[in-house]
Amino acid sequence: AGYIVAAQLLRADDIKALSKFDGTFETGPLGDEPDTASYSSQHFRALGRPEAFDVAIRMWRQDAGGAQTHYENLLSTMPSPEEVDEIGSRSFRASEANIHGIGFLDGPRGIVVLLTCGTGQCGSIDAAVELGRMVHERIVARVPAPGGDLDAVPGGSP
């Protein structure tokens, strides 16, 4: 328990339910770097459609300090990021050309996620945020936070 890969965090059906896309996705890891204990990715490539219909998720697992640093680095490389802190411990939104990006840090779990969604699937950045929230809910459900998870207790205390 507690070990997850990017493919477990988002499903083609989730994207289709949100975007009303009726096509088919080819799924698999992104070609940027191989999946390892600290990195995992999943690419939803819309068959027969331009890249604006693709969705990708990248997830990094590190210790809490490393995750914080990785989030800061990611934030600094995004085009015009807007830190909004609406998912996890910290989060940002960024858009460029035909792609919306959502990044978030789950500090207690040491997980950083970057979700990119083409404007063909995510007509607005809010749609990408909805996918990001789904991803974070699955992380919370599958990965126990060290020392217990106050998020799981109504009211935040035992």
C-alpha positions as CSV (number, residue, x, y, z in Angstrom):
1,A,0.0,0.0,0.0
2,G,1.1,3.5,-0.6
3,Y,3.0,2.9,-3.9
4,I,1.2,4.4,-6.8
5,V,2.0,5.0,-10.5
6,A,0.6,7.8,-12.7
7,A,-1.7,5.4,-14.6
8,Q,-3.7,4.8,-11.4
9,L,-4.4,8.5,-10.9
10,L,-6.4,9.3,-14.1
11,R,-8.4,7.2,-16.5
12,A,-9.5,7.8,-20.0
13,D,-13.1,7.6,-18.8
14,D,-12.5,10.5,-16.3
15,I,-11.3,12.7,-19.2
16,K,-14.1,11.7,-21.5
17,A,-16.7,12.4,-18.8
18,L,-15.3,15.9,-18.3
19,S,-14.6,16.8,-21.9
20,K,-17.4,14.8,-23.7
21,F,-14.6,13.5,-26.0
22,D,-15.9,10.6,-28.0
23,G,-12.7,9.4,-29.5
24,T,-10.1,6.9,-28.4
25,F,-6.9,7.3,-26.4
26,E,-3.7,5.5,-26.8
27,T,-2.2,5.4,-23.3
28,G,1.3,4.7,-22.0
29,P,4.2,6.4,-20.3
30,L,5.5,9.7,-21.8
31,G,8.8,9.4,-23.7
32,D,10.6,12.0,-21.6
33,E,12.1,9.6,-19.0
34,P,11.4,6.1,-17.9
35,D,9.2,5.3,-14.9
36,T,11.2,4.8,-11.7
37,A,10.6,4.7,-8.0
38,S,10.6,8.5,-8.0
39,Y,8.9,9.3,-11.3
40,S,5.9,8.1,-13.2
41,S,4.0,9.4,-16.2
42,Q,0.9,8.6,-18.3
43,H,0.1,10.0,-21.7
44,F,-3.4,10.0,-23.1
45,R,-2.8,10.5,-26.8
46,A,-6.0,11.1,-28.8
47,L,-5.9,8.9,-31.9
48,G,-6.4,10.8,-35.1
49,R,-6.5,14.2,-33.4
50,P,-4.0,17.0,-32.9
51,E,-1.9,17.4,-29.8
52,A,-4.5,19.8,-28.4
53,F,-6.6,16.7,-27.6
54,D,-3.9,15.0,-25.5
55,V,-3.7,14.8,-21.7
56,A,-0.5,14.0,-19.8
57,I,0.2,13.4,-16.1
58,R,3.6,13.4,-14.5
59,M,4.1,12.4,-10.8
60,W,7.3,12.7,-8.7
61,R,7.7,11.0,-5.3
62,Q,10.3,12.3,-3.0
63,D,10.9,13.1,0.7
64,A,9.0,16.2,1.9
65,G,11.9,18.6,1.4
66,G,12.8,17.2,-2.0
67,A,9.1,17.4,-3.1
68,Q,9.0,21.1,-2.0
69,T,12.1,21.8,-4.0
70,H,10.8,20.0,-7.0
71,Y,7.6,21.9,-6.9
72,E,9.5,25.2,-6.7
73,N,11.6,24.2,-9.7
74,L,8.5,23.2,-11.7
75,L,6.8,26.5,-10.8
76,S,9.8,28.4,-12.1
77,T,9.9,26.6,-15.5
78,M,6.2,27.1,-16.3
79,P,5.0,29.9,-18.6
80,S,3.3,32.7,-16.6
81,P,2.3,30.5,-13.6
82,E,-0.3,31.7,-11.2
83,E,0.0,30.1,-7.8
84,V,-3.6,29.6,-6.5
85,D,-3.2,26.9,-3.8
86,E,-6.5,25.1,-4.7
87,I,-5.2,21.5,-4.7
88,G,-3.0,19.8,-2.1
89,S,-0.5,21.8,-0.1
90,R,0.3,24.2,-2.9
91,S,-0.8,24.4,-6.5
92,F,-0.5,26.6,-9.6
93,R,-2.2,27.1,-13.0
94,A,-0.3,27.9,-16.2
95,S,-1.5,28.1,-19.8
96,E,0.5,28.3,-23.0
97,A,-0.8,28.3,-26.6
98,N,-3.1,25.2,-26.7
99,I,-2.2,23.6,-23.4
100,H,-3.4,24.2,-19.8
101,G,-1.2,23.0,-17.0
102,I,-2.0,22.3,-13.4
103,G,0.8,21.5,-10.9
104,F,0.4,20.6,-7.2
105,L,2.4,19.6,-4.2
106,D,1.1,17.1,-1.6
107,G,3.6,18.0,1.1
108,P,2.8,15.3,3.7
109,R,3.1,12.6,1.0
110,G,6.1,14.0,-0.8
111,I,4.2,13.9,-4.1
112,V,4.4,16.5,-6.9
113,V,2.0,16.3,-9.9
114,L,2.0,18.1,-13.2
115,L,-1.1,17.6,-15.3
116,T,-1.2,19.0,-18.8
117,C,-4.4,19.1,-20.8
118,G,-4.8,20.4,-24.4
119,T,-7.5,22.9,-25.1
120,G,-9.3,20.3,-27.3
121,Q,-10.0,18.3,-24.1
122,C,-9.9,21.1,-21.5
123,G,-11.7,24.0,-23.0
124,S,-10.8,26.1,-19.9
125,I,-8.2,25.9,-17.2
126,D,-11.0,25.1,-14.8
127,A,-11.5,21.8,-16.6
128,A,-7.9,21.0,-16.1
129,V,-8.3,21.9,-12.4
130,E,-11.2,19.4,-12.1
131,L,-8.9,16.6,-13.5
132,G,-6.2,17.7,-11.0
133,R,-8.7,17.5,-8.1
134,M,-9.6,13.9,-9.2
135,V,-6.0,13.0,-9.3
136,H,-5.3,14.4,-5.8
137,E,-8.4,12.6,-4.4
138,R,-7.0,9.3,-5.7
139,I,-3.6,10.1,-4.2
140,V,-5.2,10.8,-0.8
141,A,-7.2,7.6,-1.0
142,R,-4.3,5.4,-1.9
143,V,-1.3,6.8,-0.1
144,P,-1.4,7.2,3.7
145,A,0.2,10.4,4.9
146,P,3.1,9.9,7.4
147,G,1.8,10.2,10.9
148,G,-1.8,9.8,9.9
149,D,-3.9,11.9,7.7
150,L,-5.9,14.7,9.3
151,D,-7.7,15.3,6.0
152,A,-9.4,12.0,6.4
153,V,-11.0,12.9,9.7
154,P,-14.1,15.1,9.6
155,G,-13.2,18.4,11.3
156,G,-9.5,17.7,11.0
157,S,-9.0,16.3,14.5
158,P,-9.7,12.9,16.2
